[in-house]
């Protein structure tokens, strides 16, 4: 087994080196990225001591942390007792046939119940995933200590419950099947790795000490080494030397930068190898972005995720807010394309570009319309481009 792991690591390193010197940059799966030494999002640490927590980060970066804590990513998981959605909606319901679902907040616990008119089953919810802007899903444990995913989730557009995406079950065999589905530990690892910080230590989930939500160290890596380096550098009068002891995604090449966000938002090859198709792929923004014609063969720094979205600030809504990003590549009416701005002028407008070229795509199981990041000229009546 060790020899296989070593061989896989060797091949991944060789491919990464080859592509770094090749004019066309290739993407890799997140699994491949995690096999290479060094930090990558969702990679776990061997010791909880490697993490310092956001309060320590704030001692040097107070404004960054203050901004970041207002983002959806920072609020993307919570113990159910701390969930704003559950607090603001003490009773939530959903009916399908004779089956009735209810999430209720009481003084002592937050429960999910299911009944068929004759019998009922109730369990205490533990974890909430999603800040509620689109929706929120829930995990709980049974007596066997294993995690289960609630069959129903909260959706903002409904202001109520409906089936968790891809988990619809209209004719359950029994109430146990109706209330939830078991989740594998691999799923648990992915859920907590993408929705919280310092969750997986070694190969185990550390529920007691994890940091709910995506905090500094989820994207920049464990910070203890960086803090120690910063303290030593400050004493030596050379504070800049501490920068090398933390991961800086801003230095990544375009394709790597999009894969980096794709560790949780679905990279190109993660989606390709999952054989997922249809409108549900609109939720995989990195994948759709790289299918855009303007992405080209090796990517463009003006088209990476962070070129348009600052991860330290709340998501900006409204098409007009992104016009300046489009005009980094496209000229306006009356101008000829240049080497720096090769994109031709849009014959319709230079305002609210994304409203036409990145249309909202309804995802029925999510009860929400996601911005399709496959930038294109949309033709009337066209089917969803794969």
C-alpha positions, -999 to +999 in steps of 0.1 A: +000+000+000+028+024+009+045+017-024+013+025-043+009+058-024+045+067-031+041+059-068+009+080-071+026+109-053+056+106-077+035+107-108+014+136-096+046+156-088+060+147-122+028+158-140+026+191-120+063+198-129+057+190-166+026+212-168+043+241-151+068+242-179+044+234-207+026+263-225-008+247-219-016+243-182-035+212-172-059+208-144-060+180-118-086+165-096-087+177-060-076+142-050-045+146-071-038+180-056-042+166-020-017+138-028+011+164-033+030+177-002+020+212+009-013+228+016-044+226-005-080+234+006-096+205+024-063+189+033-062+181+070-034+186+095-019+159+117-023+179+149-048+204+162-019+225+175-011+234+139-041+258+140-043+290+159-079+302+152-092+334+138-087+355+170-050+351+167-051+360+130-070+391+139-041+403+161-023+412+129-051+413+103-081+428+122-098+444+092-095+413+070-111+391+096-138+416+103-148+417+067-144+380+062-167+371+091-196+388+073-194+365+043-215+335+035-184+313+036-177+323+072-213+314+081-216+282+061-219+259+090-231+260+126-242+238+154-280+237+149-286+256+182-266+285+168-283+285+133-299+318+125-323+301+102-336+277+129-337+306+154-358+327+130-380+299+119-389+279+151-413+257+132-407+245+096-429+220+077-431+199+046-458+174+035-455+148+007-484+124+005-492+111+039-457+119+052-453+150+073-419+166+082-413+192+109-382+209+123-390+225+156-369+247+180-377+241+216-360+255+248-337+225+252-332+211+217-338+214+179-357+184+165-366+169+132-398+148+132-415+127+106-449+111+108-472+091+085-504+098+104-501+067+126-466+067+138-439+093+143-401+095+147-381+123+162-344+130+164-322+159+176-304+178+149-267+185+154-252+204+125-265+229+099-247+234+066-253+265+045-259+300+058-295+301+044-290+325+016-299+296-007-307+269+018-296+249+047-292+212+053-288+192+085-269+163+100-277+143+131-265+111+147-283+079+157-275+057+187-249+039+166-228+072+165-230+075+127-240+106+109-273+108+089-284+135+065-319+148+070-342+140+042-355+176+041-337+210+040-346+246+044-349+267+012-348+305+012-372+310-017-398+287-001-391+300+035-398+264+044-387+228+040-385+206+009-366+175+000-328+178+003-314+181-032-311+146-049-326+130-018-363+130-028-381+099-015-419+100-020-426+064-010-403+054+019-404+019+032-405+031+068-400+062+089-363+055+094-359+057+056-382+087+054-363+108+080-328+105+067-301+087+048-268+074+062-237+092+051-203+076+047-173+089+066-158+101+033-189+123+028-186+136+064-150+145+058-159+165+027-188+182+043-169+194+073-137+201+053-156+225+030-179+240+056-157+244+086-121+249+096-097+225+115-124+198+114-103+168+103-072+160+124-053+131+112-082+111+097-107+118+124-134+144+128-128+167+158-163+180+165-154+195+198-126+218+186-135+225+150-142+261+139-177+264+123-176+281+089-147+288+065-122+309+084-087+321+076-069+288+080-093+269+058-079+288+028-044+298+039-035+266+058-028+260+094-013+291+109+009+281+139+041+280+118+032+314+103+025+330+137+058+317+151+077+330+120+060+364+124+069+367+160+105+357+153+107+381+123+093+409+143+119+404+170+146+403+142+132+435+126+123+417+094+085+413+094+084+405+057+101+372+062+070+357+078+050+358+046+066+326+033+052+305+062+016+308+051-001+298+019-009+327-005-033+316-032-027+350-049+005+336-063-011+307-081-013+305-119-048+310-133-056+273-138-043+264-104-062+293-088-095+281-102-087+245-092-080+259-057-115+273-053-127+241-071-116+220-041-150+229-026-168+245-055-160+216-080-130+218-102-131+209-139-118+174-135-138+167-104-169+174-124-158+156-155-150+124-136-182+125-116-201+123-149-226+149-137-246+166-164-275+189-169-285+221-151-270+209-118-236+217-131-244+254-129-235+251-092-200+241-102-187+276-110-150+267-116-161+239-140-184+261-160-160+290-160-133+268-176-158+257-203-160+293-215-145+301-249-126+331-234-109+309-208-087+296-236-062+268-233-043+280-203-066+304-185-064+341-179-057+359-146-085+383-154-109+353-154-101+336-121-126+334-093-109+360-073-107+384-102-144+390-097-150+378-061-131+389-031-133+360-006-129+384+023-160+403+014-197+394+010-208+384-025-216+414-046-250+410-064-262+430-094-248+427-129-235+462-132-210+456-104-191+433-127-189+454-159-154+466-151-142+430-150-156+423-184-140+455-198-106+442-186-107+419-217-133+435-240-131+468-257-161+491-260-180+504-291-157+523-315-125+506-303-105+479-320-093+448-300-058+450-288-032+425-274-042+434-239-079+436-246-086+410-273-123+408-268-145+425-293-170+452-283-205+439-275-229+453-302-257+456-277-242+473-246-212+477-223-235+477-193-248+448-172-228+423-193-234+393-171-272+396-173-270+384-209-237+365-211-239+347-177-276+340-174-293+328-142-300+291-145-328+276-124-319+245-105-352+229-096-340+207-067-323+238-051-354+260-057-329+287-068-314+302-100-276+301-101-255+323-122-241+302-150-204+309-152-200+295-187-195+329-204-211+329-238-234+345-264-267+331-253-290+323-282-328+325-278-343+291-271-310+273-268-307+242-246-284+242-216-249+239-231-229+210-218 
